[in-house]
Amino acid sequence: MLEARLKKRLRALGLESYEEYCDFPLSPAGMDEERVAMINVVTTNKTDFFREPRHFEYLVQSALPELMRLCGAGARNIWSAGCSTGEEPYTLAMVLCEFAARNPGFNFSLLATDISTSVLERALRAVYKEERLEGGSSGIQEEIFYEKQGKRKGLVRVVPEVRSLVKFRRLNSLIMISA
């Protein structure tokens, strides 16, 4: 898999071998742009709306009530690492909004990070194929998505009120941990 993905970079750069390529991302010429391009092609970005629904159930039925019992209401800073194209942090924002509506005093900020700039660009647009919503709570879906008109039928976008709750940033958490 890695070879196939890197082969695209070799062709794009006009390089003949993997050996030639290995030195390039660390060279002065490749340090800035090629490292980002390489990361974008080698990372696997798997995400879905309401992925692992039991996790969200546990969060609202057990973890958050216990947190409020121990620490009281107030602001919570939440980090969604490896956020990919945004489905999971947007789902988290939706679930937390519902929880906050039922629990006065609870509020949150949500930071979503990923190493890949290409998936972060897609996350910021917050436009998805309608079939990506299958499996989620239909009650939530109707409230937090709207259908695009015209040429973009079949696409939905997260409403501005939910989009504004998620701040996306590029972050390589592996470097942070090892530094």
Salt bridges, closest charged atoms under 4 A:
GLU34 OE1 - ARG9 NH2 2.60
ASP48 OD2 - LYS46 NZ 2.50
ASP48 OD1 - ARG132 NH2 3.31
GLU66 OE2 - ARG69 NH2 2.69
GLU87 OE2 - ARG132 NH2 2.82
GLU88 OE2 - ARG51 NH1 2.86
